[in-house]
Amino acid sequence: MPLARASWFTVVGVCAIAAVSFAVSGYTGYTIVLVAVGLAAAVNLLPPP
């Protein structure tokens, strides 16, 4: 696995963990932002057309 792809997986994973953590704590706004950032990072994991 190339380093660039591994780093995107790391970003998506960190965003997912943080989003769940903030959701449990009751911070809805931060949760939505973290989910959006995670989805934006996940776009880089899609196969090229």
ZAMARGU-4260 file (C-alpha; in steps of 0.2 Angstrom, whole numbers, plus 5000, padded with zeros to 4 digits):
<rodrens>
0) 5000/5000/5000 | 5007/5017/4995 | 5011/5029/5009 | 4999/5042/5002 | 4984/5030/5003
5) 4989/5024/5020 | 4989/5042/5026 | 4971/5045/5019 | 4966/5029/5028 | 4973/5036/5044
10) 4964/5053/5042 | 4947/5044/5039 | 4950/5033/5054 | 4955/5047/5066 | 4940/5057/5060
15) 4928/5042/5063 | 4935/5039/5080 | 4934/5058/5085 | 4916/5059/5077 | 4910/5045/5088
20) 4918/5052/5103 | 4911/5069/5101 | 4894/5062/5097 | 4894/5052/5113 | 4899/5068/5122
25) 4884/5078/5115 | 4894/5090/5103 | 4883/5088/5088 | 4891/5102/5078 | 4908/5096/5079
30) 4902/5078/5075 | 4894/5084/5059 | 4910/5094/5054 | 4921/5078/5058 | 4910/5067/5047
35) 4911/5079/5033 | 4930/5080/5034 | 4931/5061/5035 | 4920/5060/5020 | 4930/5072/5010
40) 4946/5063/5014 | 4937/5046/5010 | 4935/5053/4992 | 4954/5051/4990 | 4952/5032/4993
45) 4940/5029/4978 | 4948/5020/4963 | 4953/5031/4949 | 4941/5032/4934
</rodrens>
